[in-house]
Amino acid sequence: MNTLQDIQAAVGVAVDGIWGRKTRAAVAGALGVSADDRAIQAAVGVAADGIIGPKTIAALARALGVPAGGNVDVFLDIGHTSDRAREWPSSFSSSLWSSEAGRTIMEALGFKPDARDSVEHMLNTAVAAAVVRHLPGVRVTAFDKPAMENDAEISAVIAAANAVRPRVFVSIHHNAQGGAAWKTMGGTASGHVCYWVDGRKAGRALAREISESLDDFRRQCGGPNNRAQNVQVGSYAVIRKLDTSISACLVEVGFYDNAKDATFIADHLDGIGRSIAEGIKASL
C-alpha cells in the first residue's frame, strides 16, 4: 500500500487510495479538528492551502504514526472538481434531472437527485477508485482536488505530480458533446480517447496500452462502438507541463451525454477500472 492507503487503514475507512469525504472526516476525527482540508493541514503543521498533496500526506503519516511510503509508481489525477459547474453549468447533476432524457442517464449512472457534484467528477472518482483496486502491490496515489478555478486546479495537479515524480501519470476524464446535446441528450458519440503529448514516446506507449485494453473490454462486453479515434496527440496542460521523465496520458473514458455510453459506463465501472489498470501495468 502507499502512504495514503496506510493512513486510511489506520483511521478505519475503505483503503482505496483516494482522499475523499469519508477519509477527510475520519482523519479530522483522529486529529480532533473540523473536517476541512485547511484545518487538517494546520493541525499537522503544513501550509494550509487546501491541497492534500505529498507534503500533507507525509505530515499526516507522522502525526498518525503511520510509516511513510516510498516513491509513487502511478499517479492518478481525478479530473476536475465538484465545483466544475461554475465553468460548465450544464455539467451539474441538477440540470440533468430537469429533463426526461437527463433523468434516464442519471438513473443509469446510479446518481441521486440531491447529489451536489458535477456528473463528470462523480464518474472520474468512481473510475479512479476501480483503477486503484486493480493495482495491488503497485505504489499508487489518486489525487482529488478541492473546489477551485480550472487554472488553479491544473496547477495543483502538476505541482503534486512533479513533487513525487511517478513513473506513470494518468488523468481520468469523461467526455460530453455539450451545447445542444444537453437539450435533447441526442448525442451519438461514444467510446474512449487516450491523449499523449507529441514527442514523448513513453506517453504514446502508455496511451496505446490503455486504449487497447479498453477497446478489448468494450468488445467483450458488447459496449457501444468506439466512434472516436482512440489514441490522439493532445496538448492538454495537465500532461504537457509535467516533468518529461513522467510517462503521461489523459483518458476520456466515454461520453456521459450519450444514454447508451452512459449506461455502459455505469454498468461496467469496475471492468473499466481494471482495463485501465491493465494498460498501466503493461507500461510499467
N, C-alpha and C positions, 0 to 999 in steps of 0.2 A: 504493500500500500504506500501511497505518497503521504506527505505530512498532513494535508487536509483530511484525508481519509482516516488517519490515525487520530486526529482531533475529533472527528465525528464519532469514532468508536469510543473515545474517552468520555464524550458527553451524552452518549446513548441515543444517537439518531442514525438513520439509514446511512450506510457507508457507500455513498455514490460519487464522492469527489466533487460535489457541486456546492458552492456557497449559496444556499437558498434560505427561504424564510425559516424553515424548521431548524436548520443548523445555526442560523443567526440567533434565534430565540434561545436555543439550548446553550450556546456559548455565552450569551449575555447572562443567562441564569446562573451559569457556573461562575461568572465573574462578578455577579451582583450588580449589574448595570442594566439600563434600558436596552431593548432590542433595536439598536440603531448602530449602523456601521461606525459612525464617528465616535459615539460613546464607547464602543468596544475598543477602538483604536486608542482613545485617550486612556482607557483603563490599563492597556499594556504598554503605554509609553512610546507610541509611534505617531507620526504626523496624522492628524485627524482630517484626512482628505476624502473620506468616504469610499476609497478604493481598496478593496480587500485583495491586495497583491502579495507577492512573495515576502516582503518585509513584515507585513501584518501577520501573515500565516506563521512565519518564524517566531515572531514575538508571542503569538498565541500559544504556540507549541511550548515555548519556555514557561509561560505563565501557567499553563495547564499541566506541566510536567510530562509533555509528550516528546519523545526523541525526534529531532529534526531529520527529515529525509534527505536523500541525495539530489542530484540533478534531475530535472524533469525530462522524460523521453518525449512525451506527447503533450502539447498544449492545445486544448480545445477552447475556442472562443465561441461563447453563446451569443450569436449575433443580435445586435440591437438591445433595447431595454424595454421594460414595461411601459415606459412613457413615450414610445415611438409615435403615439397618436398626435403629438404636437406637430410632427412633420407630415404624417400621412393620416389625417383624421379617419379615413375610411378603414384603416387597418385596425381600429379599436373594436373590440368584440361587440360593443353595444350597437354599432352601426350595422353589423351583420344580422343581428337579431331583429332588426326593423323590417326585414323583407322575408317573404316565404322561402325564397331560394337560399337566402343567407342563413335562415334557421336550419334548413336542411343540412347545410355544410357544418354549422356549429354543432348540431346534434351528432353528425357523423364523426366529428372530431372529439366528441365527448366533453365539450366545454359547457359551462353553465351560464345563464344569462347575467348573473351578477359578477362574473369574472372581470376584475379591474386590471386588465392587461391587454396588450396587443396580441392578435392571433399569431403573428409570426414569432414573437418572443416565447409564447407558450409552447409552440411547436419546436422551436430551437432548443429550449430547455429539455423537453421530453426526449428528443433525439440524442442530445449530448449525454443524458443520463444512461441511455441504452448503449451508447458507444463505450462509456466508462465500464459498464457491466461486462462488456465483451473484450476488455483488455486486461484480464487478470495477469498479475506479475509484471505489468508494464507501469513505469512511473508516469502517471498521467494526472494532469490537473485540468478542471473545467472552470473557465473564468467567466463569471457573470458580473455585470456592472450595475451600479445604482443608476437611477434615472438621471440622465444628463443630456445635454445637447449632442448632436451627432458628431461634430468635430471633436469635442472633448471625449466622447465615448471611444472614438477611434484612437485618439492619442493615449488613452488609458490602456487599451488593449496592447498597442505597440510597445508601450513602456514596460508593461508587465511581462510580455513575452521576451523582449530583448534582455530583461533583467535576469531571466533564468536560462536563456539560450537553449530551448528544447531542440531535439533532433528534428521533430516534426511539429508543424503548426497547421491546424485545420479550423477555419472559420465556418460555422454552421448557420445556414440561412434557408428560407423558403421563399419561393417566387410568387408574384401576383402580377396580373396584367395591368391592374389599376385603371383609373379613368372610367370609361363606360362599362367596363366589365363589372364594376361594383353595382351598377343599377340593375343588371339582368342576371348576373352570375353566369353569363353565357360563354365564358372563355373556354377555348378548346385546347390551349397549350398545356402540355403535360410533360412530366419527366424531370430528370435532374440535369444539372450542368456543373462541371468542375472547372474552375478557373485557376490558371497559373500565370506567373509573371514571365513575360518574354525574356529569353536569355538564361533562365535559371532551370537547368536540366533536371535537378533533383525535384523541383516543384512540379515539373511536367510529368515526371515518372509517378509522383505521388497522386496527381490528379488522374492519371490514366488508371492506376491500380484501383482507386476508389470508384471511378466511373465504371470500370469493367465489372467490379464486384456488385455495384448497384444494378447494373444492366442485367447481370445474370439472375439476381434476386427477383427483379421485376418480371422477367420472362418465366421463371419457375412458378411464380405466384399468379401469373396471368394478369399482371397490372396493366394500366393504360399504356399505350405505345409511347415511347420517348420521342416527342416531336421536336426536341431541341438538339443542337449539336453538342454532344456530351462533354467534350473537352475543348476548352477555348482559352485563348490568351485574354487576361483581364488585368487592367491597370488599377485595380482597387487599392487604395492607400493602406488598408489593413494588412495586405500581404506584400505590397510593393515596398513599404517603408521598414519592413523587418530586416534584421541583420541578414546579409546574403548567405551566411552559413546555415541558415534555417531552411529546411525543406518545407515549403508552404503552399497551401491552396485554399480556395474558398469554394464551398459546396452549397449550391442551391438544390435542396433535396427534392422539391416538387412544387406544383402550383396549387396553392390553397384556395384560389378563387375558381378552380375547376372542380365541380362536385365529384366527378369520378376520381380525380387525382387526390382530392382531399380525403375521400373515403378510403382509398388505398393506403394513404399515409397513416390515417387513424387506426386502421386495422392491422398495420404491419410495422408499428414503431420499433418494436424490439428487433425485428428482422432487418429493418433499415439500419438501425444502430450496429447490428452485427456485421452487416455488409460493409459499412464504413470502417469499422474496426478491422475487418479482414484486409481491406485495402491498405490501411495504415500499417498493419503488421507486415504485409508483403513488401512495404517500402523501407522498413527499419533495417 
